């Protein structure tokens, strides 16, 4: 098995467009990533399709991988897991519920669920309001819009590590606020 330093080097080479490194990365990691996809999707064909999409995403986003001291497999597994979950959700959304008579079943939330969701939304908004406006905007951009740390650091004109600290501390503040 390839160690984590080798995988980090392969990811770095993939970021530069090295196809040989990409093939080596695939050989070294595809078994584990396929198992992740298969465990989530529970269908071999779907897992194979998801695995292909995982490696397409790795090819296009390898430059976003940052060496943090953690195992690079953690990053790869996260990519595979998130993609497989997205596929699973998309598949479930395509299915239409039918009752025993074959008629469409209403799937809207009931009034109680709607009320609870609205209450939770107000709580979350109130917690966001406790953050400085630039921190709240950064958290929304990172976790709702998918902006990268580098993009946010440039947008808010702060060093990259400062942005990481902003996000980490803001998430801690939000967690504390929501647990009150």
C-alpha positions as CSV (number, residue, x, y, z in Angstrom):
1,X,0.0,0.0,0.0
2,X,1.2,3.5,-0.7
3,X,1.9,5.7,2.3
4,X,0.3,9.0,2.8
5,X,3.4,11.0,1.7
6,X,3.3,9.2,-1.6
7,X,-0.4,9.9,-2.0
8,X,0.2,13.6,-1.2
9,X,2.9,13.7,-3.9
10,X,0.6,12.0,-6.4
11,X,-2.2,14.5,-5.7
12,X,0.3,17.4,-6.1
13,X,1.3,16.0,-9.5
14,X,-2.3,15.5,-10.5
15,X,-2.9,19.2,-9.7
16,X,-0.2,19.9,-12.3
17,X,-2.0,17.7,-14.9
18,X,0.2,14.6,-14.7
19,X,-1.8,11.7,-16.1
20,X,0.7,9.1,-15.0
21,X,0.4,10.3,-11.4
22,X,-3.4,10.3,-11.8
23,X,-3.3,6.6,-13.0
24,X,-1.0,5.8,-10.0
25,X,-3.3,7.6,-7.6
26,X,-6.3,5.7,-9.0
27,X,-4.5,2.3,-8.6
28,X,-3.5,3.2,-5.0
29,X,-6.9,4.5,-3.8
30,X,-9.7,3.2,-6.0
31,X,-10.4,0.1,-4.0
32,X,-11.0,2.1,-0.8
33,X,-13.0,4.8,-2.5
34,X,-15.1,2.2,-4.4
35,X,-16.0,0.6,-1.0
36,X,-17.1,4.0,0.4
37,X,-19.3,4.6,-2.7
38,X,-20.7,1.0,-2.6
39,X,-21.5,1.2,1.2
40,X,-23.5,4.4,0.7
41,X,-25.2,3.6,-2.6
42,X,-25.7,-0.1,-2.1
43,X,-25.6,-0.7,-5.8
44,X,-22.5,-1.8,-7.7
45,X,-23.4,0.0,-10.9
46,X,-24.2,3.2,-9.2
47,X,-21.0,2.9,-7.1
48,X,-18.9,2.5,-10.2
49,X,-20.5,5.6,-11.8
50,X,-19.9,7.5,-8.6
51,X,-16.3,6.4,-8.4
52,X,-15.7,7.7,-12.0
53,X,-17.2,11.0,-10.9
54,X,-15.0,11.0,-7.8
55,X,-11.9,10.8,-9.9
56,X,-13.1,13.4,-12.3
57,X,-13.6,15.7,-9.4
58,X,-10.2,14.8,-8.0
59,X,-8.6,15.5,-11.4
60,X,-10.3,19.0,-11.6
61,X,-9.9,19.9,-7.9
62,X,-6.5,18.4,-6.9
63,X,-5.1,21.9,-6.7
64,X,-7.5,22.6,-3.8
65,X,-6.0,19.8,-1.7
66,X,-3.9,21.3,1.1
67,X,-1.3,19.4,3.0
68,X,-2.4,19.7,6.6
69,X,-0.7,16.7,8.3
70,X,-3.8,14.6,8.1
71,X,-4.0,11.6,5.8
72,X,-4.7,12.5,2.2
73,X,-7.0,9.5,2.2
74,X,-9.3,11.5,4.5
75,X,-9.7,14.2,1.7
76,X,-10.3,11.5,-1.0
77,X,-12.8,9.6,1.2
78,X,-14.6,12.9,1.9
79,X,-14.8,13.6,-1.8
80,X,-16.2,10.1,-2.4
81,X,-18.6,10.2,0.5
82,X,-20.0,13.6,-0.4
83,X,-20.5,12.7,-4.0
84,X,-22.1,9.3,-3.2
85,X,-24.5,11.0,-0.7
86,X,-25.4,13.7,-3.4
87,X,-26.1,10.9,-5.8
88,X,-28.2,9.1,-3.3
89,X,-30.2,12.2,-2.5
90,X,-30.7,12.9,-6.2
91,X,-32.0,9.4,-6.8
92,X,-34.4,9.6,-3.9
93,X,-35.7,13.0,-5.2
94,X,-36.5,11.4,-8.5
95,X,-38.7,8.8,-7.0
96,X,-42.4,9.7,-6.7
97,X,-44.3,8.3,-3.8
98,X,-47.5,6.4,-4.7
99,X,-50.1,5.2,-2.3
100,X,-51.7,1.7,-2.7
101,X,-54.2,2.9,-5.3
102,X,-51.4,4.2,-7.5
103,X,-52.2,7.9,-6.9
104,X,-49.7,10.5,-6.0
105,X,-49.2,11.0,-2.3
106,X,-48.7,14.5,-0.9
107,X,-45.2,14.8,0.5
108,X,-45.2,18.4,1.8
109,X,-44.4,18.8,5.4
110,X,-47.3,19.1,7.8
111,X,-48.0,22.4,9.7
112,X,-46.1,21.2,12.8
113,X,-42.9,20.4,10.8
114,X,-43.2,23.7,9.0
115,X,-43.5,25.6,12.3
116,X,-40.5,23.7,13.7
117,X,-38.4,24.4,10.6
118,X,-39.3,28.1,10.8
119,X,-38.4,28.3,14.5
120,X,-35.0,26.6,13.7
121,X,-34.4,29.0,10.9
122,X,-35.0,32.0,13.2
123,X,-32.6,30.5,15.8
124,X,-29.9,30.1,13.2
125,X,-30.4,33.6,11.8
126,X,-30.2,35.0,15.3
127,X,-26.9,33.2,15.9
128,X,-25.6,34.5,12.6
129,X,-26.6,38.0,13.7
130,X,-24.3,37.6,16.8
131,X,-21.3,37.2,14.5
132,X,-19.5,40.2,13.0
133,X,-21.0,40.8,9.6
134,X,-17.8,39.9,7.7
135,X,-17.5,36.6,9.6
136,X,-21.1,35.7,8.9
137,X,-20.7,36.5,5.3
138,X,-17.6,34.4,5.1
139,X,-19.3,31.4,6.8
140,X,-22.3,31.7,4.4
141,X,-20.0,31.9,1.4
142,X,-17.8,28.9,2.5
143,X,-20.5,26.5,3.7
144,X,-23.5,27.5,1.7
145,X,-22.0,28.7,-1.6
146,X,-18.9,26.5,-1.6
147,X,-16.3,29.2,-1.8
148,X,-12.7,28.1,-1.1
149,X,-10.6,29.5,1.7
150,X,-8.3,31.1,-0.9
151,X,-11.3,32.8,-2.6
152,X,-12.6,34.1,0.7
153,X,-9.2,35.3,1.8
154,X,-8.9,37.3,-1.4
155,X,-12.5,38.6,-1.1
156,X,-12.0,39.8,2.4
157,X,-8.4,40.9,1.9
158,X,-7.0,38.8,4.8
159,X,-4.2,36.2,4.9
160,X,-5.3,32.6,4.2
161,X,-4.6,31.4,7.7
162,X,-6.6,34.3,9.1
163,X,-9.6,33.2,7.0
164,X,-9.3,29.7,8.3
165,X,-9.2,31.0,11.9
166,X,-12.3,33.2,11.1
167,X,-14.2,30.3,9.9
168,X,-13.2,27.9,12.7
169,X,-14.0,30.4,15.4
170,X,-17.2,31.4,13.7
171,X,-18.4,27.8,13.6
172,X,-17.5,27.4,17.3
173,X,-19.5,30.5,18.1
174,X,-22.5,29.3,16.1
175,X,-22.3,25.9,17.8
176,X,-22.3,27.5,21.2
177,X,-25.1,29.8,20.3
178,X,-27.3,27.0,19.0
179,X,-26.7,24.9,22.1
180,X,-28.0,27.6,24.4
